[in-house]
Amino acid sequence: LSSSSAASDVYKRQVHAHPDDEASKGAATMAKYAVEGHHTCVVTCTGGERGDILNPHFDPSIAADGMSAVRKREMAGSIKALGADHVWLGYVDSGLPEGDPLPPLPEGCFALQDPEEAADSLIAVLREQKADVIVTYDENGGYPHPDHIMVHKITMIAWEKMGDPNYKPELGEAHEPKKLYYTHGFIRQRIEAFHEEFLAKGEPVSYTHLTLPTKRIV
């Protein structure tokens, strides 16, 4: 994905599942494009309402008004740092089910929506914004979170249909995207860099059991 400032203006859109995904997956690329004057936007499919606070140093009073409010504040700060525009798609976080067997997903959550209908919501956004470059997750969601997998499904539908003038013109004027990329939080280059840094410092290494992706990563 060339980012030469001499190139024509690029309308780059990232499609993510939750607030914070935009900060850990492709953030540097997004910020670079924004600095170079290209049009950038993050589309967040859910509100991240079922996220957990894992940081033991987090001040509980900050979350006194609920997780949804926390995620909205985080999202606003992240978007400011990236220099991008932002669109909420408006679905409800599915949460990450745990247990054996896994419990059912919550009624009405994003991962239980009809993919075709959810894709229409995304198509309307991408058509309106004339998206040229779309970045999303691979078929495994980057990791097997049900919302990440759903993001892949609806983005691929949008990729196929948003440029078809015969497909639901009520969703906006058709626009043909030019490129589609997958992004991944656990990229080989990052893990290898961590591995080498730990070795250089003589610290224990815990990455040897991981199976790392080999496909091209944003």
Phi, psi and chi 1 to 4 in degrees:
 res  aa     phi    psi   chi1   chi2   chi3   chi4
   1 LEU       -   99.5  179.2   56.2      -      -
   2 SER   -71.4  141.5  171.3      -      -      -
   3 SER  -123.3   27.5   59.7      -      -      -
   4 SER   -59.6  130.4  170.3      -      -      -
   5 SER   -66.9  -14.5   58.6      -      -      -
   6 ALA   -80.2  -15.2      -      -      -      -
   7 ALA   -72.3  162.0      -      -      -      -
   8 SER   -66.0  159.7   59.6      -      -      -
   9 ASP   -58.9  136.4 -160.9   11.7      -      -
  10 VAL  -113.5  133.4  173.9      -      -      -
  11 TYR   -99.9   99.2  -72.7   69.7      -      -
  12 LYS  -105.8  128.7 -176.3  174.3 -176.1  -70.3
  13 ARG  -128.9  131.4  -55.4  -65.6  178.9 -105.0
  14 GLN  -108.2  136.1  -72.5 -168.0   -6.9      -
  15 VAL  -111.3  118.8 -173.7      -      -      -
  16 HIS  -125.3  164.4  -73.2  -64.9      -      -
  17 ALA   -86.0  -45.3      -      -      -      -
  18 HIS  -136.8  159.3  -46.2  103.7      -      -
  19 PRO   -58.2  137.1  -20.6   31.8      -      -
  20 ASP   101.0  -23.7   76.2   18.5      -      -
  21 ASP   -63.2  -35.7  -72.3  -36.4      -      -
  22 GLU   -66.2  -22.5   78.6  -66.3  -30.5      -
  23 ALA   -86.5  -21.7      -      -      -      -
  24 SER  -109.2   -6.6   60.6      -      -      -
  25 LYS  -135.3  103.7  -56.3  165.3 -174.1   68.8
  26 GLY    78.5   14.2      -      -      -      -
  27 ALA   -64.0  -42.8      -      -      -      -
  28 ALA   -63.5  -40.7      -      -      -      -
  29 THR   -63.2  -43.3  -57.7      -      -      -
  30 MET   -61.9  -47.0 -160.4   67.9  156.3      -
  31 ALA   -64.3  -37.4      -      -      -      -
  32 LYS   -62.8  -44.0  179.2  178.2  175.6   63.3
  33 TYR   -64.3  -39.9  -91.6   73.3      -      -
  34 ALA   -63.7  -43.3      -      -      -      -
  35 VAL   -62.2  -34.7  166.7      -      -      -
  36 GLU   -81.0    2.1  -67.4  176.9  -11.3      -
  37 GLY    93.4    7.9      -      -      -      -
  38 HIS   -81.2  160.8  -60.9  -71.1      -      -
  39 HIS   -84.4  119.4  -65.9  -96.0      -      -
  40 THR  -125.0  147.1   59.4      -      -      -
  41 CYS  -153.0  140.0 -179.2      -      -      -
  42 VAL  -104.4  128.9  173.0      -      -      -
  43 VAL  -105.4  117.4 -179.8      -      -      -
  44 THR  -106.1  120.5  -52.1      -      -      -
  45 CYS   -77.5  -32.1  -67.2      -      -      -
  46 THR  -128.1  169.8   81.7      -      -      -
  47 GLY   -87.1   -2.9      -      -      -      -
  48 GLY    67.0   25.9      -      -      -      -
  49 GLU   -64.2  -24.3  -57.2   89.4  -13.5      -
  50 ARG  -100.8   20.4  -69.1 -168.7  167.3   94.2
  51 GLY   -71.0  162.7      -      -      -      -
  52 ASP  -116.2  148.8  -62.6  -49.7      -      -
  53 ILE   -95.9  110.0  -62.4  174.5      -      -
  54 LEU  -102.3  -14.2  -56.5  178.2      -      -
  55 ASN   -74.7  115.8 -174.2  -14.8      -      -
  56 PRO   -67.2  -16.1   24.6  -34.0      -      -
  57 HIS   -93.7    1.3  -56.8  -68.5      -      -
  58 PHE   -69.4  131.0 -170.8   85.9      -      -
  59 ASP   -73.8  114.1 -178.1   -5.4      -      -
  60 PRO   -58.3  -26.5  -21.1   32.0      -      -
  61 SER   -66.1  -23.3   65.6      -      -      -
  62 ILE   -66.4  -26.9  -63.5  176.0      -      -
  63 ALA  -100.8   17.9      -      -      -      -
  64 ALA   -62.4  -27.4      -      -      -      -
  65 ASP   -94.3   13.9   50.0   -6.1      -      -
  66 GLY   101.3  157.1      -      -      -      -
  67 MET   -62.5  -37.7  179.4   59.6   69.6      -
  68 SER   -58.9  -43.5 -179.5      -      -      -
  69 ALA   -67.0  -37.5      -      -      -      -
  70 VAL   -61.4  -46.1  170.3      -      -      -
  71 ARG   -66.1  -35.4  -56.5  -47.1  -66.5  -88.5
  72 LYS   -65.5  -39.9  -72.6  178.8  179.8  178.0
  73 ARG   -67.1  -41.5  -71.1 -165.4  -66.0  -90.0
  74 GLU   -60.3  -42.6  -70.4  177.8  -21.5      -
  75 MET   -63.9  -42.7 -167.8   74.2 -129.8      -
  76 ALA   -61.0  -42.1      -      -      -      -
  77 GLY   -67.1  -38.8      -      -      -      -
  78 SER   -65.9  -44.3 -174.8      -      -      -
  79 ILE   -64.5  -37.5  -72.6  -60.9      -      -
  80 LYS   -62.1  -42.5 -177.9  177.6  179.8 -179.5
  81 ALA   -66.7  -36.0      -      -      -      -
  82 LEU   -78.5  -21.3  -67.9  174.2      -      -
  83 GLY    71.4   28.1      -      -      -      -
  84 ALA  -109.8  166.3      -      -      -      -
  85 ASP   -84.1  170.2  -66.8  -31.4      -      -
  86 HIS  -146.3  141.9 -178.5 -115.3      -      -
  87 VAL  -133.1  128.5  174.4      -      -      -
  88 TRP   -86.8  129.4  -64.7  102.4      -      -
  89 LEU   -81.8  -22.9 -145.7   54.9      -      -
  90 GLY    97.7   10.7      -      -      -      -
  91 TYR   -89.7  166.2  -67.6   98.2      -      -
  92 VAL   -97.5  131.9  176.1      -      -      -
  93 ASP   -51.5  134.5 -172.7   -5.9      -      -
  94 SER   -85.5  -15.0  -54.9      -      -      -
  95 GLY    73.9  166.7      -      -      -      -
  96 LEU  -107.2  102.4 -179.4   59.8      -      -
  97 PRO   -65.1  140.1   23.1  -31.6      -      -
  98 GLU  -132.5  149.7  -63.6  178.6  -54.7      -
  99 GLY   125.0  169.4      -      -      -      -
 100 ASP  -140.2  104.1 -173.9   13.3      -      -
 101 PRO   -76.1  162.6   30.6  -37.6      -      -
 102 LEU   -67.7  141.0  -67.5  174.0      -      -
 103 PRO   -72.7  160.5   28.1  -35.4      -      -
 104 PRO   -66.8  153.7   23.6  -33.4      -      -
 105 LEU   -72.5  152.1  -67.1  172.5      -      -
 106 PRO   -64.4  140.0  -18.4   30.5      -      -
 107 GLU   -57.3  134.8 -176.4  178.3   -6.7      -
 108 GLY    82.8    1.0      -      -      -      -
 109 CYS   -74.6  168.0   69.9      -      -      -
 110 PHE   -58.2  -44.5  177.6   50.3      -      -
 111 ALA   -67.5  -15.6      -      -      -      -
 112 LEU   -97.9    2.0  -66.5 -179.3      -      -
 113 GLN   -73.1  157.7  -57.1  -57.7  -52.3      -
 114 ASP   -68.3  120.5 -178.3  -72.6      -      -
 115 PRO   -56.8  -36.9  -25.4   35.4      -      -
 116 GLU   -66.0  -42.2  -64.7  -76.5  -14.9      -
 117 GLU   -68.2  -42.6  -67.2 -178.8    4.4      -
 118 ALA   -64.7  -36.3      -      -      -      -
 119 ALA   -63.2  -35.5      -      -      -      -
 120 ASP   -60.2  -38.2  -77.0   -9.6      -      -
 121 SER   -61.0  -41.0  -60.9      -      -      -
 122 LEU   -71.0  -40.9 -179.1   58.4      -      -
 123 ILE   -58.2  -41.7  -71.7  170.5      -      -
 124 ALA   -59.6  -41.3      -      -      -      -
 125 VAL   -68.2  -48.0  171.2      -      -      -
 126 LEU   -68.1  -34.2  -63.3  178.4      -      -
 127 ARG   -67.3  -46.1  -80.4  179.6  171.1  178.4
 128 GLU   -59.3  -36.4  179.3 -177.9    8.4      -
 129 GLN   -93.1    3.2  -61.1 -163.1   -8.3      -
 130 LYS    53.2   49.0  -51.4  -62.6 -176.4 -173.2
 131 ALA   -63.3  124.5      -      -      -      -
 132 ASP   -94.3  -44.1  -64.0  -43.1      -      -
 133 VAL  -119.7  127.6  177.8      -      -      -
 134 ILE  -119.7  132.2  -59.1  171.2      -      -
 135 VAL  -120.5  130.3 -178.9      -      -      -
 136 THR  -149.6 -165.9 -169.7      -      -      -
 137 TYR   -94.0  163.4  -46.0  132.2      -      -
 138 ASP   -78.2 -176.5   64.6   14.7      -      -
 139 GLU   -65.3  -15.6   62.3  -83.6    8.3      -
 140 ASN   -95.0    3.3  -61.2  -49.2      -      -
 141 GLY    76.0    9.3      -      -      -      -
 142 GLY    83.0  -44.7      -      -      -      -
 143 TYR  -152.6  158.2   79.0  109.6      -      -
 144 PRO   -78.9   54.0   27.7  -36.2      -      -
 145 HIS   -83.4  134.2 -170.5  -62.6      -      -
 146 PRO   -58.7  -32.9   16.0  -29.2      -      -
 147 ASP   -71.1  -35.8  -73.3  -22.6      -      -
 148 HIS   -67.5  -40.2  -75.4 -121.8      -      -
 149 ILE   -64.6  -39.5  -66.3  171.0      -      -
 150 MET   -65.0  -38.4 -175.3   63.3  156.8      -
 151 VAL   -59.0  -43.6  165.2      -      -      -
 152 HIS   -59.8  -45.6  169.5   78.9      -      -
 153 LYS   -59.4  -50.0  -70.1  178.8 -179.5  178.1
 154 ILE   -73.5  -30.2   71.3  168.7      -      -
 155 THR   -68.9  -38.0  -54.8      -      -      -
 156 MET   -67.5  -36.7  -63.3  -49.1  -63.6      -
 157 ILE   -63.8  -44.7  -65.5  171.1      -      -
 158 ALA   -62.0  -41.6      -      -      -      -
 159 TRP   -57.7  -40.3  165.3 -101.0      -      -
 160 GLU   -76.1  -32.3  -67.3  -67.7  -24.2      -
 161 LYS  -108.3  -20.4  -65.4 -175.2  174.9 -178.2
 162 MET   -66.1  -23.4   62.4  178.3  -74.8      -
 163 GLY   -91.5    0.4      -      -      -      -
 164 ASP   -89.4  111.2 -179.2   -3.4      -      -
 165 PRO   -64.9  -17.0   23.3  -32.8      -      -
 166 ASN   -88.8   -8.2  -64.3  -44.5      -      -
 167 TYR   -92.9  110.5 -177.4   75.7      -      -
 168 LYS    40.7   70.3  -64.5 -169.9  176.5 -179.4
 169 PRO   -59.4  -17.8   18.5  -30.4      -      -
 170 GLU   -68.2  -13.2   65.6  -88.0   19.6      -
 171 LEU   -85.9    2.7  -62.3  177.7      -      -
 172 GLY   117.5  168.3      -      -      -      -
 173 GLU   -65.0  132.8 -177.6 -178.6   -2.2      -
 174 ALA   -59.6  141.6      -      -      -      -
 175 HIS  -142.5  127.0  178.2   80.3      -      -
 176 GLU   -88.0  113.8 -170.4   71.5   42.1      -
 177 PRO   -71.6  154.0   27.9  -34.3      -      -
 178 LYS   -98.9  -35.3  -62.6  177.7  177.2   63.6
 179 LYS  -141.9  147.7  -65.3 -176.2  178.7 -178.9
 180 LEU  -128.9  130.3  174.5   73.3      -      -
 181 TYR  -126.4  150.4  -70.1   88.7      -      -
 182 TYR   -99.3  142.8  -68.7  162.6      -      -
 183 THR  -118.8  157.1 -173.0      -      -      -
 184 HIS  -148.7  130.8 -158.6  -63.2      -      -
 185 GLY   -70.6  -32.8      -      -      -      -
 186 PHE  -102.9   66.8  -58.5   99.1      -      -
 187 ILE   -83.4  150.3   62.1  173.2      -      -
 188 ARG   -56.4  -45.1  173.0  176.5  -70.9  -84.9
 189 GLN   -61.0  -40.1  -61.6   95.9  -44.2      -
 190 ARG   -67.9  -46.6  177.8 -175.8  -66.3  179.1
 191 ILE   -64.7  -40.2  -59.8  -58.6      -      -
 192 GLU   -63.9  -38.0  -72.3  179.3  -14.8      -
 193 ALA   -64.8  -43.0      -      -      -      -
 194 PHE   -60.9  -44.5  -73.5  161.7      -      -
 195 HIS   -58.0  -49.9  179.5   82.9      -      -
 196 GLU   -65.2  -36.6  -64.6  -59.2  -34.4      -
 197 GLU   -66.4  -42.6 -174.9   69.2   15.9      -
 198 PHE   -63.3  -43.2  -78.0  129.2      -      -
 199 LEU   -61.5  -42.4  -71.6  178.5      -      -
 200 ALA   -62.7  -30.8      -      -      -      -
 201 LYS   -91.7   -0.3  -67.5 -178.1  176.2 -179.5
 202 GLY    70.1   25.8      -      -      -      -
 203 GLU   -98.4  157.4  -63.3 -179.9    1.6      -
 204 PRO   -61.1  145.3  -20.7   31.8      -      -
 205 VAL  -111.6  130.7  176.2      -      -      -
 206 SER  -121.1   18.7   58.8      -      -      -
 207 TYR  -100.9   -1.1  -61.3  110.2      -      -
 208 THR   -66.8  -19.6   54.3      -      -      -
 209 HIS   -88.3   -6.2   67.0  -72.7      -      -
 210 LEU   -80.2  143.2  -66.6  178.5      -      -
 211 THR   -98.1  112.4  -59.5      -      -      -
 212 LEU   -95.3  147.3  -60.0  175.7      -      -
 213 PRO   -69.4  148.3   25.9  -34.4      -      -
 214 THR  -114.4   -8.6   57.5      -      -      -
 215 LYS   -72.3  163.4   62.8 -178.5   66.3  174.9
 216 ARG   -63.5  134.8 -176.5  176.8  178.7 -178.5
 217 ILE  -119.1  142.2  -56.5  -63.0      -      -
 218 VAL   -75.2      -  173.2      -      -      -
